[in-house]
């Protein structure tokens, strides 16, 4: 009865079990042994053990058999056995000599996959140690292990770091809430990632992109935390010029918004990663794939021809592309994306295209803002220089101008002067007054304004000042300007900024109508409830519908490169916004017309 029970145990065991003679022949093997090596029972029984062992392992296996014959137990002995398919498996053995039967009883476990996994993990660990900063802490945050790269970047030795918390490299840059949120995340057994500013032993700062992951036991209980960091100090320093516009943490996390795609040229089917669906706000349906025409529709009308041409040339000629274009998502939102594509060739023929798509909308907005601020800075610098020049010119002009106007007045008092002479002197005197007024306006418009306090000002007078400054160009371009003003139209504003608004609108109108046969500009004012409205209309035939939504965007211009910067209307809109005022294009007018709406002061 007992023999029968052991026989059943031998057969059903998941471990590889065998019995061999002391001279090295298989006497009995179980099903797990045959299954692991791929042999039938009869292909093993009666065969020498050494027929299946790797040639390099025969000698050490022979030594272990000799030890067994002498009565020594074998524990954790490894050798390689040949599988029936030809490859080798690594087995770890436990064996003992049975003195009653004079046979060797042995069990083995196949550790091939474990060795492969350990080898892979070892290589990964080696690569990580070489390229990343690593530290492991216990559940209370005390450092229990660090690699050499951590010591190198922080300036501390391993002995100085072990047993300490990361407070030793705390820069003081992040508030308590930052670390509270981090600990809350990792204590809930989730991975935390973010940008951290640390301090070296020397006092220097450095930036690391950090991923912290909990390490758990087989029951899911957290035993420690592993932090993997990348030193990105140089990148942060390089982007310091725009760091005031965007928090570095948001910029870093947005980099991860990258999707992948592949196009089957034959079927036109697109394969997208989940992130691509997310970026393009496209609904993912089980069992369905988007096709090329659907994908091309997800770009604005402005950029659709660009992407169509790039895809066509990639398919036909294998040309790669790298583009920044505007996507029109499935939900109708416009979004800047960076997309790349390259051809995959088989037997000289393009069979597919693959590439990436990245959400760079935030980055483009930053670039626009940075560029706008730069242009504004240049403009302010030019105005400051113009102010200095105007002040110098005023000094040089006013002295002789005073002499001319003074003597003209004296001559007008002469009784013997003929009427014809008086008329000519009147023209001279009026010209002197006009020059004085122009220099005064130029100085006031271009001066550096220190007082930024808004005051109650007459809007009609502000427009008059802008017209006076534009008058030389109006005459040169032979443009007629008509101003229909109101009395008592008081607004609260910075006078010189509103002057700039109207001067920009007048100059834009002159640019637009300079080649027309009829050239006129009309500025009219009227009251609507608690607002003062100004219409600035010119002889132009209006703005195309496709361009109306873009005219207030920074750097958008329909003018030649050497004529406009595309900032005029953008600056106008920004100034008015700061004054709680608005500007809109009036599409109902047959001519080009803008309407400005100002809150009226009581």
Buried (B, 14 or more C-beta within 10 A) or exposed (E): EEEEEEEEEBEEBEEBBBBBBEEBBBBBBBBBBBEBBBBEEEBBBEBEBBEBBBEEBEEEBBEBBEBBEEEEEBEEBBBBBBBEEEEBBBBBBBBBBEEEEEBBBBBBBBBBEEBEEEEEEEEEEEEBBEEBBBBBBBBEBEBEBBBEBBBEBBBBEEEBBEEBBBEBBBBEEBEEEEBEEBEEBBEEEEEBBBBBBBBBEEEEBBBBBBBBBBEEEEEEEBEBBBBBBEBBBEBBEEBEEBEEBBEBBEBBBBEEBBBBBBBBBEEBBBBBBEBBBBBBBBEEEEEEBBBBEBBBEBBBEEBBEBBEEBBEBBBEEBEEBEBBBBBBBBEEEEBBBBBBBBBEEEEEEBBBBBBBBBBBBBBBEBBBBBEBBEBBEEBEEEBEEBBBEBBEBBEEBBEEBEEBBEEBEEBBEEEEEEEEEEEBBEEBBEBBEEBBEBBBBBBBBBBEBEEEEBEEBBBBEBBBBBBBBBBEEBEEBEBEBEBEBBEEBBBBBBBBBBBBBBBBBBBBBBBBBEEEEEBBBBBBBEEEEEBBBBBBBBBBEBBEEEEEEBBBEBEBBBEEEEEBBBBBBBBBBBBBEEBEBBBEBBEEEEBBBBBBBBBBBE
